[in-house]
């Protein structure tokens, strides 16, 4: 394999990987995720790789050829041509690392060559150059969004890779002439005591002008990540862990107040990734958040109109018919349907729920994990009335 690509692992080496790492196609909330290249040297202490048993994999390696990986993706039972949102290399590496970027473009070119129009989310904190922008602009069908991860965390024990790299890349990509792709200032993870001072928020408000939209979100603080922090003497951000991202109530309030002071023509701020991605491409939210009114109160009016026009509350029969397409949803039961969401029981994991949510463009909630008002899909940590 050329030096422009990463090393292809042997079948024996792939078999030795943790079970979840071997599954290169996985449904995550913002899309069906392809991860056949794994390993990252950037060293962010809060990286989700801790939960996959891949934290020590610092050098990117390919588990299979790109063409085989794309076949697995488009042949997956969850994949719907033109509809399923996709994510490339968002779980175990950065898509613009040296070597990895060639695999990224091989995947993008393959998908685009099939004339697919799916959303494709590419999340990076690495260097994107003018040549990358030209190659992205050559794609004719996919709706590509670059999400530039920026935290502003100064503690190099937590985040060794400097945030200014992503800022430079974002400015360059957004300024590129006549671009077909879109850019998002992906402000994350926001962590009290690390990057939430008045100066941090003011800096982010300035940087947000250099993208088409901004999304803010908090920290996944899972048990494996907390263990790593304790073992390495890192300052623990919270006294407990959570299965959802943590965005304390007071922090959200301060963010909204600071961004409200920006000029009226500043790119909008969103709470949810899919809302921002859909907005920058001028389409309705594929996650169907419109029924969750408290999420939409910061959205631009034109986007609210798009989402309102697309909002369809499914019947129980329509939900069951959609679930019939995937065997793991055979035991699903619909317990409630409102204009906000459908609540279900009996799904074995989050993945079939995401499939149904994107298939119907409507919120599907698991009764075992309630979505509370005002912090929809977030942890209860940091909220005054956590059970409301």
N, C-alpha and C positions, 0 to 999 in steps of 0.2 A: 504494500500500500504506500502511496506517495507520502512524503513528509508533510504535505499540506493536510493530510488526514490523520486521524488517531489510529492507534493499533487495534486490530481486530482480535478479540479474545478467542481462544480455542474453545471448543465445545466443553471440554473438561473444566476450564476456568469459569465459563458461564454457569455450569451445573453447580459449582461451588459457591456461587453468590447466594445471599439471603433470598428466600422464596419471593418476597414482594419485589425485590430488585429484578428478578428474572421476568416479571410480567411487564413488558415494555409498553403496553397500552393500558392506561388506567383512566377511569372517569373521575375528574375533579370538578369542583363547582363551576369554574369558568370554562370548562371544555374537556373534550376527550384528549388525553395527554399522551404524546409519543416520547419515549425516553430510552432509545436504544443506544445512546451515548451517555455514559455515566462516569462521574468523577470530576472534582472541581478543586482548584488550588486556592480559591479566594479566601477561605477560612472564616466565614462569618459564623460566630459562635452559636447563633440561633437557627442555623440552617436546618431545614426539614429533613436533610439526609440523615440526621441522628435517628429518626424514626424508621428509616429503611435499612438500618445496619450498614450504611455506606459512608459514615463520617470519615473513616480513614482512607477512603478512595479519593486521593487528591489529584491523581493523574487521569485525565479522561481516557476512556477505553470504549470501543464499540462492541456491542454484544452480537451484532449481525450486520450484514451489508444494508445500505440505505434502501435499496429497492425492495429487499425482503421486509424491512420495517414498514415501508409505505403499504405494501400488500397486506400486512397484518392490520394496519390502521384502517384502510378502506374496506377490508373484509370483515372487520369486527362487527359483532351483532349490534353494537350501539351506534355504529356509524350510519348517518343519513346524509346522502349527497346533498350539498348546497345548504343544509340546515344545521348539522351538528357543529358547534364551535370547537375549534381545535387549538391545542397548545403544543409547541415544539420545544423540547428540552427545558422544561420548567421545573423539574423535580430533582435532578441529580447533577446538573452541570449548567454552565452559562453558554447560550447558543453562539455568542460572539467571541469566545476564547479562541486563541490560535489553534488551528486544527479542527476545532468543533464547527467553526463557521462554514467550512466546506460541506460538512454533513447537513447543516441547516439548509444551505442553498440547494443541495441535491434533493432534499425532501420537498422544499417549496417548489422547485422547478417540476418535479414529478407530479405533485398535486395540481399545479397550475396547468401543466400539459394535459391533464384530464378534463380541463375546462370546469373545474369545481369552483363554486363561488362561496364556499364556507368562510366564516370568520376564522382567521388564524392569529393567535396571540403569541408574540415573541417577547419574552421578558428578559431584560439584560441590565447589568451594571458594568459591563465591559466596554471596550473601545469599539465604536462604530465609525467607519471612515466613509469618505465620499464614494469610494468604489462600492462599498456595501449598499449605499443609497441608490446608486445606479442599478445595481443588480435587483434590488427590491422593486425599483420602479419599472423594471422590465416585465414583471409579473402582470398578466393581463386580466386574470379572472378572480383570484383569491382576494378577500377583503383582509388585508394585512394590517395589524396594529403593533407598533413597537411600544412597549411599556418600559420606561427607564426607571429602574429602582433607585431611589434616593432616600437616605435616612438622615443624613447630617450627623450621625453618631461620631463623636470625636475619640472615644475610647478604643484604641487600636487592639485591645484585648478582645473586644466584642466584635469589631468590624475592621480587620486589617486593611481591606481594600478601600482606598479613598473615594468618597462620594463624588468628588469633583470630576472623576473620569466619566461617570454617567451624565453629569451636567454638560460637559463638553460634547459628548455624543448626542445628547438630546438637542442641544442648540444647533448642531450641524445638521442633524436629520430633519429637524423642523424647518430649517431655512432652505433646504434643498428645493430647487425650482420644480414646479409642475409635478409634484409627487402624487402618486396614487395611494401610497400607504399613509397611515395616520400615526400620530405620536401622543403618548400619555405620560405625564409626570406621575410616576407611581411612588407616592410618598409613604414609605413603610420601612421597617415597623416603627411606629410611634410608641415610645416607652417612657413613662414618667421617670424623671431623674436622669435620663440619658440625652434626650433630644427634644424636650418640650418647654424649654425656656422661651421667654418672649422673643429673644433674638433668633432662636431656631425657627419659630413660627413666622417671624417677619421675613427671614431669609427664604423660607419655602414659598411665601406669598409672592416674592419677587421671581423666583425660579419658575413658578407656575405659569408665567407669561410666555415661556419658551416652549410650550407644548400645546396641543389642541384641546386638552382637558386634563384635569387632575383627579386622582383617586387617593384618599387617605385611608389607612387601616392600621391595625395594631399588631401585636405579637402573638404568634402561636407559641405557647409556653407549655409544651408537653413534658411528660415525666422524663423522657430520655434527655431532653434539653436541660431540664432542671438538674438532673444528675451530673451532666457535663459541667454546668456552672459551679456546682458545689465542689466537684472533684478538682477543678482548676482554680478555685478561689475567686471566681468572678462575682461581681455584685448581683445578687438575685433580685430581679425586678418585682416579683410578686411572692407572697407567702404560700401560694398554692398554684397548682397547674389547672389547665382547662382544655377541653376538647375543641373549643372555638377560639377565635382570635379575641384578644382582650383590648377593648377601647374604653377606658374609664369615662364616666359621664361628664366630669368636669373638664377633661381633656377635649372631648368632642365639642363642648360648648365654647371653649377658648379658640379652637380651630375655626369654628363657624363664625365667631365674632371677628376674628382677625381677617378672614377671607372676605367677609362682608364689606370691609373697608377698601377693597381693591376697586380700581376703575370699573365702570359698568360694562366696558367692552372686554374685560379680562376673560380668558377661557374659563368655563364653568368648573365647579367643584362637585364631585360625586362621592357618595358613601360606598358604592358597589362597583366592582370592576366591570361587570357586564353592562351596567348603565352607561359608563363612560365609553366603553368600546362601541356600543350601539349608537350613542350620540355622535361620535366623531365620524361615523359612516352614514349618518342620516337615516337610521332605521330604528324600529321599536326594539326595546330591550328583550333579548332572547330568553332571559330568565323570568320574564313576566312579573317584575317587581311592582308594576303599576298599582296593584290592589293594596299594597302596603303604603298607605298614604304618608306616614311619617318619614319614609325614606325619600319621598318625592318632593318634599317641601323646599329643597334647594335646587331642583332641576329647572332648566330653562323652559319657558312656556312652549316653545316649538317642539321640544322633546316630549313634554307632557302630552301634547296633542297627538304626536305619533304613537305613543304608547297607549293612550286612550282609544285611538282608532283600531289598534290591534288587539285590545284586551277582550278575551273571550273566556267566560267561565265555563269549563267543561262539565258535562253531566257525569254521574257515576258510571254510566254505561260507556261513555267515551274514555274514561280513565281505565276501566277494565279492558277495553278493546286495545288500548295502547300497551297496557301491561302484558297482554297475551302474547306480544311479539318476543318477550324475553322470558325464558324459563324460570329465572330466579325470582320473578314477580308473581309466580303462580299462586302463592298464598296471601297476596296483598288484599287488604280489606279497606275500603273507603269508609271512614268514620264521620267525616264532616266535609261539606263544601260551602264556602262563603265567597264573597267577591274578593277577599284577600288571598285565600289559599284553599287548597284541598288538603285535608289531613288523612293520613293513611297509617295502617299497621301491617306488620307481617313481612316487610322488606328485610332481607338479610344484611344489607350494608347500604352505604350512601350511594354507591354507583348506580343501581337501577333507579333510585330517586332522581338523580341528576338527569338520567336518560329521559325519564318521563317529563321532567320539568322543561327540558329543551324541546322535546317532541311536541309538547302542548303550549309552550311559551307561557306557562302559568306556574305559580308557586305550588310546590308539592312539599308538605311538611310531614315529618315522622312524628307520630303521637308520643313516642318515647323521648323525644328531644324537642320540647316546645320552643317555638319562636316567640319571644316576648316582645311586646310593643316597645317601640323606640330603639331597641338594640337588636333588632331582627338579625338572627344568625350570629350574634356575638355572645361572649361569655358574660355571666352575671357579675363577675369580679369588677368592683369599682362603681357599682350602681347602687343608689340609695335604697331602692325598693326592688330587690332582685327577683321577686316572685310575681311582680305585676304582669 
